[in-house]
Amino acid sequence: MTNYAKWLWGGLGWAFMGPIGGIIGFAIGSLQDMAGTENKPYHGRTQAGDFGAALLVLAGAVMKADGKILKSELNYVRDFFSHQFGSEHANERMLLFREILKQDIHVKEVCDQIRDNMTHPSRLQLLHFLFGVSGADGHIDSSEVNTIHSIAGWLGISQKDFESIKAMFVKDSSAAYKILEVDENATPEEVKKAYRRMAVKYHPDKVAHLGEDFRKAANEKFQKVNEAYETVKKQKGFS
């Protein structure tokens, strides 16, 4: 297979499945070039609502934001797929991911496709994962936060929702309030109302359509809401 194959498959992917299909198609073409396989039709690894493909593309953009790709970040992505789907699937995804990381990704175009084809809870879960990637080395760089903030805006995620998820990873004295999306002067009744609203918004069942494995992954975000509520209750002295 000649080197033009990656452009062919990328072009087909873009035409039939949008920017994400183009990126994944280009990556598959590159892998086929390296393997020396024969020219064959592009069948695709993604579809419009493929959460895993979207996750890889945006994770690549976040990881490259600070100008370096860390082993801890790669391991975080690998561990996620390995835990959810097994080591064989994780190995396949990581081969694709390494090719994706070599590409110049037009992040806004990718986000436009995701926004048009994924539910709001799915996009919130995607943002949660991106913060996890950023913090895999124990430090969340400001350039990565800025990239995630831009991604959130392009995905149609509100500033309050962005701050809520960010507070799950970037801790300060008001983190619990930010997670619940309430002011620190909120009354107990306002806090209770906010908790009920956030518990519904972040409930794992909201992403059940992605599959049981992603539903389980969403439990971490849901637990953060519960922990924030317990923290605020103790600070304000109500039950």
C-alpha positions in Angstrom: 0.0 0.0 0.0 1.4 3.4 -0.9 1.4 6.4 1.4 -1.6 8.0 -0.3 -3.8 5.3 1.3 -4.0 7.2 4.6 -5.3 10.3 2.7 -7.8 8.1 0.8 -9.2 6.5 3.9 -9.1 9.7 5.8 -11.1 11.4 3.0 -13.7 8.6 2.9 -14.0 8.8 6.7 -14.5 12.5 6.6 -17.1 12.4 3.8 -19.2 9.7 5.4 -18.7 10.1 9.1 -17.5 13.7 9.6 -14.2 14.9 11.1 -13.9 12.0 13.6 -14.3 9.5 10.8 -11.6 11.3 8.9 -9.2 11.3 11.8 -9.8 7.6 12.6 -9.6 6.7 8.9 -6.3 8.5 8.5 -5.0 6.6 11.5 -6.1 3.3 10.1 -4.5 4.0 6.8 -1.2 4.8 8.5 -1.3 1.5 10.4 -2.1 -0.3 7.2 0.9 1.4 5.5 3.2 0.3 8.3 1.8 -3.3 8.2 2.2 -3.4 4.5 -1.4 -4.7 4.0 -3.1 -4.7 0.7 -5.4 -1.9 -0.4 -8.9 -2.5 0.8 -12.1 -0.5 1.4 -12.4 1.6 4.5 -15.1 0.1 6.7 -14.5 2.5 9.6 -13.9 2.3 13.3 -16.3 4.9 14.3 -19.8 6.2 13.8 -21.4 9.5 14.6 -22.1 8.7 18.3 -18.9 6.7 19.0 -18.0 7.8 22.4 -14.7 6.0 22.4 -13.5 7.5 19.2 -14.5 11.0 20.3 -12.6 10.4 23.6 -9.4 9.4 21.8 -9.5 12.4 19.5 -10.1 15.0 22.2 -7.7 13.3 24.6 -5.0 13.8 22.0 -5.8 17.5 21.8 -5.6 17.9 25.6 -2.4 15.9 25.9 -0.6 18.0 23.3 -1.8 21.3 24.8 1.3 21.7 27.0 3.7 20.6 24.3 4.5 17.2 25.8 2.9 13.8 25.8 3.5 12.0 29.1 3.6 8.3 29.7 1.2 8.7 32.7 -1.3 10.3 30.3 -1.0 7.4 27.8 -1.3 4.9 30.6 -4.5 6.6 31.9 -6.1 6.2 28.5 -4.9 2.6 28.1 -6.1 1.7 31.6 -9.5 3.2 30.9 -10.0 1.1 27.8 -8.5 -1.9 29.4 -10.7 -1.7 32.4 -13.8 -1.1 30.3 -13.3 -3.5 27.4 -10.2 -5.7 28.1 -6.6 -5.6 27.1 -7.0 -6.7 23.5 -9.4 -3.9 22.8 -7.2 -1.4 24.7 -4.2 -2.5 22.6 -6.1 -1.8 19.4 -7.3 1.5 20.5 -3.8 2.6 21.6 -2.4 1.7 18.2 -4.9 4.1 16.7 -4.3 6.7 19.4 -0.6 6.9 18.7 -1.4 7.7 15.1 -4.1 10.2 16.1 -1.5 12.0 18.2 0.6 12.6 15.1 -2.2 14.5 13.4 -3.0 18.2 13.5 -6.5 18.0 14.9 -9.1 20.7 14.1 -10.7 20.5 17.5 -13.6 22.8 16.9 -14.8 20.8 13.9 -14.6 17.6 15.9 -16.5 19.2 18.8 -19.2 20.4 16.3 -19.7 16.8 15.2 -19.8 15.5 18.8 -22.3 18.2 19.9 -24.6 17.3 17.0 -24.6 13.6 17.7 -24.2 13.1 21.4 -26.5 13.8 24.3 -25.6 16.4 26.9 -24.9 13.8 29.7 -22.5 12.0 27.3 -20.7 15.3 26.6 -20.4 15.9 30.3 -18.9 12.5 30.8 -16.4 13.2 28.0 -15.3 16.4 29.7 -14.9 14.4 33.0 -12.6 12.0 31.2 -10.5 14.8 29.7 -9.8 16.3 33.1 -8.8 12.8 34.2 -6.3 12.6 31.4 -4.9 16.1 32.3 -4.4 15.1 35.9 -2.9 11.7 35.3 0.6 13.0 36.2 -0.7 14.6 39.5 -0.7 18.1 38.0 -3.2 19.8 35.8 -1.4 22.3 33.6 -3.1 25.6 32.9 -2.7 25.2 29.1 -4.6 21.9 29.3 -7.4 23.6 31.4 -7.6 26.3 28.7 -7.9 23.6 26.0 -10.6 21.8 27.9 -12.5 25.0 28.5 -12.5 25.7 24.8 -13.7 22.2 24.1 -16.5 22.6 26.7 -17.7 25.7 24.9 -17.6 24.1 21.5 -19.5 21.1 22.9 -22.2 23.4 24.1 -21.4 22.8 27.8 -22.2 25.8 30.1 -19.7 27.6 32.2 -21.3 26.3 35.4 -21.1 22.7 34.2 -17.5 23.3 33.2 -16.7 24.7 36.6 -18.5 21.9 38.3 -16.5 19.2 36.6 -13.3 21.1 36.9 -13.8 21.4 40.7 -13.9 17.6 40.9 -10.2 17.7 39.9 -8.9 21.1 40.8 -9.6 21.5 44.6 -9.9 24.7 46.5 -11.9 25.8 49.5 -15.1 26.3 47.4 -14.8 23.2 45.3 -17.8 21.4 46.9 -20.0 24.4 46.2 -18.8 24.6 42.6 -19.5 21.0 42.0 -23.1 21.5 43.3 -23.3 24.8 41.3 -24.3 26.9 44.3 -23.0 30.0 46.0 -21.1 29.6 49.3 -23.9 31.7 51.0 -26.6 29.3 49.7 -29.2 28.3 52.3 -29.7 24.7 53.3 -32.8 24.5 51.2 -31.0 25.9 48.2 -28.2 23.3 48.7 -30.6 20.5 48.9 -32.4 21.6 45.8 -29.1 21.9 44.0 -28.0 18.5 45.1 -31.2 16.9 43.8 -30.7 18.7 40.5 -27.0 17.6 40.1 -27.8 14.0 41.2 -30.2 13.8 38.3 -27.9 15.5 35.9 -24.9 13.3 36.7 -26.7 10.0 37.4 -25.0 7.1 35.7 -28.2 6.1 34.0 -27.9 9.2 31.9 -25.2 7.5 29.9 -26.6 4.0 30.0 -27.1 4.2 26.2 -23.3 4.2 25.8 -23.2 0.8 27.3 -22.9 -0.7 30.8 -19.1 -0.2 30.9 -19.4 3.6 30.4 -22.3 3.7 32.8 -19.9 2.2 35.4 -17.3 4.8 34.5 -19.9 7.6 35.2 -20.2 6.4 38.8 -17.0 8.4 39.7 -18.6 11.6 38.7 -21.8 10.8 40.5 -19.8 10.0 43.7 -18.1 13.4 43.5 -21.5 15.0 43.7 -22.4 13.0 46.7 -19.1 13.8 48.4 -19.6 17.5 47.7 -23.0 17.4 49.2 -21.8 15.7 52.4 -19.0 18.3 52.7 -21.4 21.3 52.4 -23.8 19.7 54.8 -21.1 19.4 57.5 -19.9 23.0 56.9 -23.4 24.4 57.2 -24.5 22.0 59.9 -27.6 20.5 58.5 -28.7 17.0 57.6 
